């Protein structure tokens, strides 16, 4: 859909050579921290930001190239904004109908069909302030889908919803989107959300898409630290690669095939274990109950000698004594080593 997009705000590069494609029926999540260029890409796709470099295409048709743009209203693309932007003076029914010609022969049945699909029955005459967060979101989705778009763009669709409700709404949203069979691009900075909704996840860093894979591929063989870190409980450990080993304040790790220089390890849950030792190299500095066990912070005696070494976390079944000494060890498939660029 987007090919080789670069976009600058003055001297600041928001996006550099980024591109992606979502197939009909596929949900592609653009994932990354705030300011990495996710929303800029979405706005370029929708035609809300003028294209500077690259092209926007849909189903083989070019929608935009530099200097030649299809206006947003003529693109077969639906857009749901971060704050939903429902018109407060319009009912659910009229919000959904916005942008659809009232003179269209099938306007009423199409509106009724969207109300049914989004499970908004009985709410057609209500105003946005009379709806729950989930009902507002489904109204915004219905409005975006009423014109039968070929693609749907969602910018942080749960940003205004509290955490408990957000989890409940994800299943609803995925079901609805899959029923529509449109190409979906969803922007999020929440890893849990990306994993729950995305068929593929495109990871962004500093305006670049650094990796785009299915969640399963990211779990088994992530090509970047961002891909490895997306899973809950992952943490980073910095060090130096010397003779194909990553030397860290907490022990050495195999770094086969990597050249000497700064490096880092991404450690998944279960990759670290400890053995109590009064003469151990690490000290327990904090412990928090997370159920069913404890999450424990370890600090190494060598931390001060290695820049960025920091603290690592390890799970323990029983509450440990703060200040106790331990030796950590690393094992299992959840260890990924990278050059630190």
Order of alpha helices (4+ residues) and beta strands (2+ residues): beta-beta-beta-alpha-beta-beta-beta-beta-alpha-alpha-alpha-beta-alpha-beta-alpha-beta-beta-alpha-alpha-beta-beta-beta-beta-beta-beta-beta-beta-beta-beta
